[in-house]
Amino acid sequence: MEGECAIIRYTLTSAFGRGLVANRAGLVSGRSALSPHTLADGTPCMVGPVAGLKDVVMPAALARYDCRNNRLARWALDADGFTQAVAAAVRALGAEGVGVVIGTSTSGIAATEAAYRTPAFKELGALPADFPYRETHNVFSCADFVRRYLNLKGPALVVSTACSSSAKAFATAARLIVSGVCRAVVVGGVDSLCDTTLYGFHALNLLSRAHPKPFGADRDGIAIGEAAGFALMGPADLFGGSCRLHFAAAGDSADAYHMTAPHPEARGACAAIGAALKGAGWQPGAVDYVHLHGTGTTHNDAAEDLALVSMGLGAVPASSTKGAIGHTLGAAGVCGVVFTAEAMAAGFLPGTANTRSPDPRFRSHLLLLGRPGPIHRALVNTFGFGGSNCCLALEWRL
């Protein structure tokens, strides 16, 4: 066991909308919130943008942190009473007792992209001397913004392991709490749309030209989305009551098989899943649901299917939400946690948006359509570039 850590409060902003009501409705509907986009070379693709970010105004004291990524973070922090819950935790535990762990892959790199396009750069051949790199592009930018915005004094750090970033942030946060370094942690993930991501995946021939179809026979790649999600982790009785959502364990692995491709025998995925099951003290048959990494790419989906079957989870209902909101990269882990938590609370097994015909070679139990069903124990899979994998075990206690 990782220790008695509870997920006390959480929030999510994605292509479905801002806050839990919008995201819960989107999850249950089974619809896709993706929209068409065209790259500069004319290549069509789909993206999952968050509406309203242009209108978000940063606090005057944090004006240098103004970039799309940090606007997205603030937009999410102010939803669902999350900032108020953190403030209550600070009153109970002290600002020094509450840490911050954020997962991201590209941080505010879009701000640097914009700076490179300015006449000043073309004239000088360099970024302006007053360009706020540390507060925007730097990978620590988001964690620094979050701790300052929430007035937290505990340890603050960023985990950047590509698509597993925010899942590993949960694992890191739990270790900080169990070890006594922190009494509670604001943990989350934030990644926003930028050209570096879109053209990078295009160069790898991994972008779907239509709607992505995770685990589908006709899958042709991913769609990039953006999202910000946060959770307050700490003791279950922090606010005097009993919290139902518990963080049971995390399983990490780093097989380093290839820079971008998963191990063909799914060794890294199996190691992460096995470690999560062992840490939680669960047998595979005790798991009610698996939130798949489910990117919609040929090799990633095949490796995940093999991992599930190899670890005795082939009969467990499983689904991916990336066909609905896109692959949110560094925020994928927190999206998986929040969607799974909402499914647990609603007694609902989510479906897999856009996928109509599962790959006939796959043997895992893919849910195409959502249906009612209890979830008491669940796994959330995230698999990153370079074989940096993570599996989280969540338990809903009545």
C-alpha positions in Angstrom: 0.0 0.0 0.0 1.1 3.6 -0.7 -0.5 4.6 2.6 -3.9 6.1 3.5 -4.1 8.9 1.0 -7.5 10.2 -0.1 -8.4 12.4 -3.0 -10.5 14.9 -1.1 -11.5 17.4 -3.9 -10.8 17.5 -7.6 -11.7 19.6 -10.7 -11.2 19.3 -14.4 -11.4 21.6 -17.4 -11.2 20.0 -20.9 -12.7 20.3 -24.3 -15.9 19.1 -22.7 -16.0 22.4 -20.8 -15.0 24.0 -17.5 -15.7 22.1 -14.3 -17.1 18.8 -13.2 -20.7 19.3 -14.4 -19.6 19.8 -18.0 -17.1 17.0 -17.9 -19.5 14.6 -16.2 -22.2 15.3 -18.8 -19.7 14.8 -21.6 -18.5 11.5 -20.2 -22.0 10.1 -19.8 -23.1 11.4 -23.2 -20.5 9.4 -25.1 -20.0 12.3 -27.5 -16.8 13.7 -28.9 -15.8 17.3 -28.2 -13.1 17.4 -30.8 -13.1 19.9 -33.7 -11.4 20.1 -37.1 -8.1 21.8 -37.6 -5.8 22.2 -40.6 -2.0 22.4 -40.4 -0.1 24.9 -42.4 0.8 22.3 -45.0 -2.9 21.6 -45.5 -3.0 18.4 -43.5 -6.4 17.9 -41.7 -6.5 16.8 -38.1 -8.7 17.1 -35.0 -8.0 19.0 -31.8 -9.6 19.4 -28.4 -9.3 23.1 -27.4 -10.7 24.6 -24.2 -13.0 27.5 -25.0 -12.7 30.8 -23.2 -9.0 31.0 -22.5 -8.5 34.3 -24.4 -10.7 36.0 -21.9 -8.9 34.8 -18.8 -7.2 37.6 -17.0 -4.2 36.8 -14.8 -3.8 38.6 -11.4 -1.8 41.8 -11.6 0.8 40.4 -9.2 1.3 37.4 -11.5 1.2 39.1 -14.8 4.6 37.8 -15.9 3.0 34.3 -15.8 0.5 35.1 -18.5 0.5 32.4 -21.1 -2.0 29.9 -22.5 -0.9 27.2 -20.2 -1.1 29.2 -17.0 -4.4 30.7 -18.1 -5.7 27.2 -18.4 -4.4 26.4 -15.0 -6.2 29.4 -13.4 -9.4 28.7 -15.3 -9.4 25.2 -13.8 -8.3 26.2 -10.3 -11.2 28.6 -9.9 -13.9 25.9 -10.8 -15.8 23.6 -8.5 -14.8 25.5 -5.3 -11.3 24.0 -5.6 -9.4 27.1 -4.5 -11.7 27.4 -1.5 -11.0 23.8 -0.5 -7.2 24.4 -0.7 -7.6 27.5 1.4 -9.5 25.4 4.0 -6.6 22.9 4.0 -4.1 25.7 4.5 -6.1 26.9 7.5 -6.1 23.4 8.9 -2.6 22.4 8.1 -0.6 25.6 7.5 0.7 26.8 4.2 4.1 25.1 4.8 2.3 21.7 5.1 0.7 21.8 1.6 2.9 21.0 -1.4 2.4 21.2 -5.2 3.2 18.6 -7.8 2.2 19.3 -11.4 2.6 17.2 -14.5 3.2 18.9 -17.9 5.0 18.1 -21.1 5.3 21.4 -23.0 4.4 23.9 -20.3 4.1 27.4 -21.8 6.1 26.8 -25.0 3.4 28.5 -27.1 4.5 31.8 -25.6 8.0 31.3 -27.0 6.5 30.2 -30.3 4.7 33.5 -30.5 7.8 35.5 -29.5 9.7 33.9 -32.4 7.1 35.2 -34.8 7.3 38.9 -33.6 9.0 41.6 -35.7 11.4 42.2 -32.8 12.8 38.7 -33.1 13.1 39.0 -36.9 15.0 42.3 -36.4 17.2 41.2 -33.5 17.6 37.5 -34.2 17.0 36.9 -30.5 14.2 36.9 -28.0 13.7 40.3 -26.2 15.7 40.7 -23.0 12.5 41.1 -21.0 10.8 37.9 -22.4 9.4 36.1 -19.3 10.9 32.7 -20.1 11.1 31.5 -16.5 7.4 32.4 -15.8 6.0 30.9 -19.1 8.1 28.5 -21.1 10.2 27.0 -18.3 8.8 23.6 -17.2 8.5 24.8 -13.6 6.3 27.7 -14.6 3.0 26.1 -13.9 3.9 24.7 -10.5 5.4 28.1 -9.5 2.2 29.8 -10.7 -0.1 27.4 -8.8 1.8 27.7 -5.5 1.8 31.5 -5.7 -1.8 31.7 -6.8 -2.9 29.5 -3.9 -0.4 31.0 -1.4 1.2 27.6 -0.7 4.6 27.4 1.1 5.3 23.6 0.9 7.6 21.8 -1.6 6.7 22.5 -5.3 7.9 20.5 -8.2 7.0 19.5 -11.8 7.0 16.0 -13.3 7.7 15.9 -17.0 7.6 12.4 -18.4 5.6 13.0 -21.5 2.1 11.4 -21.5 2.6 9.9 -18.0 3.5 13.2 -16.3 0.4 13.9 -14.2 -0.1 10.2 -13.3 3.4 10.2 -11.9 2.6 13.5 -10.2 -0.1 11.6 -8.2 2.5 8.9 -7.3 5.0 11.6 -6.2 2.4 13.4 -4.2 1.4 10.2 -2.4 5.0 9.6 -1.5 5.4 13.1 -0.1 2.4 12.6 2.1 3.3 9.1 3.3 6.9 10.1 4.1 5.7 13.0 6.1 7.3 15.7 3.9 3.8 17.2 3.2 0.5 16.9 5.1 -1.4 17.5 1.9 -0.6 18.1 -1.8 -2.2 20.0 -4.7 -1.5 17.6 -7.5 -2.5 18.0 -11.1 -1.6 18.2 -14.8 -1.8 21.0 -17.3 -1.0 20.9 -21.0 -2.1 23.4 -23.7 -2.2 23.3 -27.5 0.9 24.5 -29.2 2.5 24.1 -32.7 5.4 22.2 -31.3 3.1 19.4 -30.2 1.0 19.4 -33.3 3.8 19.4 -35.8 5.9 17.1 -33.7 3.3 14.4 -33.8 2.6 15.1 -37.4 6.3 14.5 -38.1 6.0 11.1 -36.4 2.9 10.3 -38.6 0.8 9.9 -35.5 -1.9 12.4 -36.0 -5.3 11.1 -37.0 -6.8 12.9 -40.1 -10.3 12.3 -38.8 -11.7 11.3 -35.4 -9.3 9.1 -33.4 -10.7 5.6 -32.7 -8.9 4.1 -29.7 -8.5 0.3 -29.9 -10.4 0.4 -33.2 -9.8 -1.8 -36.2 -9.6 1.4 -38.4 -7.6 3.6 -35.9 -5.1 5.9 -37.6 -3.6 8.0 -34.8 -4.3 10.6 -32.1 -5.9 13.9 -31.8 -4.2 16.5 -29.5 -6.3 18.0 -26.8 -5.6 20.4 -23.9 -6.8 20.2 -20.3 -6.1 21.2 -16.7 -7.1 19.1 -13.7 -6.2 19.3 -10.1 -6.8 17.2 -7.0 -6.3 17.9 -3.3 -4.7 14.8 -1.7 -4.3 14.3 2.0 -5.8 12.4 5.0 -9.3 11.2 4.5 -10.6 13.0 7.6 -9.0 16.4 6.7 -12.3 18.3 6.8 -13.8 16.1 9.6 -15.6 13.7 7.3 -14.8 10.4 5.6 -13.6 10.7 2.0 -14.8 8.0 -0.4 -12.1 8.2 -3.1 -8.8 6.7 -2.0 -5.5 6.5 -3.7 -4.6 2.9 -3.3 -1.2 2.6 -5.1 0.9 3.6 -8.0 3.0 1.5 -10.3 5.9 3.1 -12.2 8.2 1.7 -14.8 10.8 2.9 -17.3 11.7 0.3 -19.9 13.4 2.7 -22.2 12.8 0.4 -25.2 12.5 3.2 -27.7 12.3 6.9 -27.9 8.6 6.9 -29.0 7.4 3.3 -29.5 6.2 1.0 -26.7 7.9 -2.3 -26.1 6.3 -4.8 -28.5 5.9 -7.3 -25.6 4.5 -4.6 -23.4 7.1 -5.2 -20.7 7.0 -1.6 -19.4 3.2 -1.5 -19.3 3.0 -4.9 -17.5 5.6 -3.8 -15.0 3.6 -0.7 -14.1 0.3 -2.5 -13.9 1.8 -5.3 -11.8 3.4 -2.8 -9.4 0.1 -1.0 -9.0 -1.8 -4.2 -8.2 0.9 -5.4 -5.8 0.9 -2.0 -4.0 -2.8 -2.0 -3.6 -2.9 -5.6 -2.6 -5.4 -6.5 -5.3 -5.8 -9.6 -7.4 -6.7 -8.8 -11.1 -10.2 -10.1 -10.5 -10.8 -7.4 -7.9 -10.6 -4.7 -10.5 -13.9 -3.4 -11.8 -12.7 -1.0 -14.5 -9.6 0.2 -16.4 -9.3 3.7 -17.8 -7.1 3.0 -20.8 -4.3 5.1 -22.1 -5.9 4.2 -25.4 -4.3 6.7 -27.8 -5.6 5.4 -31.1 -2.2 4.7 -32.5 -1.3 1.3 -34.0 1.4 0.2 -31.7 0.4 1.8 -28.4 -3.1 0.3 -28.4 -1.7 -3.1 -29.3 0.8 -3.0 -26.5 -1.8 -2.0 -24.0 -4.2 -4.7 -25.1 -1.4 -7.3 -24.7 -0.5 -5.9 -21.2 -4.1 -6.2 -20.0 -4.4 -9.8 -21.2 -0.9 -10.7 -19.8 -1.8 -9.3 -16.4 -5.1 -11.1 -16.1 -7.2 -8.1 -16.8 -8.5 -9.1 -20.2 -12.1 -9.6 -19.0 -12.3 -6.3 -17.0 -14.4 -3.6 -18.6 -12.1 -0.9 -20.1 -12.4 2.2 -22.2 -10.6 5.3 -23.4 -11.7 8.9 -23.3 -9.2 10.2 -25.8 -11.7 9.9 -28.7 -13.8 12.4 -26.8 -11.4 15.1 -25.6 -8.1 14.2 -27.4 -4.8 13.2 -26.0 -4.0 15.8 -23.4 -0.4 14.6 -23.0 0.9 15.8 -19.6 -2.6 16.2 -18.4 -3.7 12.7 -19.5 -3.2 11.2 -16.1 -5.3 13.7 -14.2 -8.0 13.4 -16.8 -8.1 9.7 -16.3 -8.3 10.1 -12.5 -11.1 12.6 -12.7 -13.1 10.7 -15.3 -12.7 7.5 -13.3 -13.7 9.2 -10.1 -16.8 10.7 -11.7 -17.7 7.2 -13.1 -17.3 5.7 -9.7 -19.5 8.3 -8.1 -22.2 7.9 -10.8 -22.1 4.1 -11.0 -21.4 4.3 -14.7 -19.0 2.4 -17.0 -17.8 4.9 -19.7 -17.7 4.0 -23.3 -15.1 4.8 -26.0 -16.2 7.7 -28.2 -15.8 7.2 -32.0 -14.7 3.6 -31.9 -17.3 1.3 -33.5 -15.4 -1.7 -34.5 -12.7 -3.0 -32.1 -9.5 -4.5 -33.5 -10.5 -8.2 -34.0 -7.0 -9.2 -32.9 -7.5 -7.6 -29.4 -8.7 -9.8 -26.5 -9.4 -7.2 -23.9 -12.9 -6.1 -22.9 -13.4 -2.7 -24.7 -16.6 -0.8 -23.8 -17.9 0.9 -27.0 -20.9 2.4 -25.3 -21.3 3.5 -21.7 -23.7 1.7 -19.4 -24.7 1.6 -15.7 -22.4 -0.4 -13.5 -20.6 -0.1 -10.1 -16.9 0.7 -9.9 -15.3 0.1 -6.5 -11.7 -0.5 -7.7 -10.2 0.9 -10.9 -6.9 1.3 -12.7 -5.8 4.3 -14.7 -3.1 3.6 -17.3 -0.7 6.2 -18.8 2.2 5.3 -21.0 4.8 7.9 -22.0 7.5 8.3 -24.6 10.7 6.5 -23.7 8.8 3.8 -21.8 8.0 6.1 -18.9 4.8 4.3 -17.7 2.5 4.7 -14.8 -0.6 2.9 -13.5 -2.7 4.3 -10.7 -5.0 2.2 -8.5 -8.1 4.0 -7.1 -10.7 2.7 -4.6 -14.2 4.0 -4.0 -15.2 3.2 -0.4 -18.9 3.2 0.6 
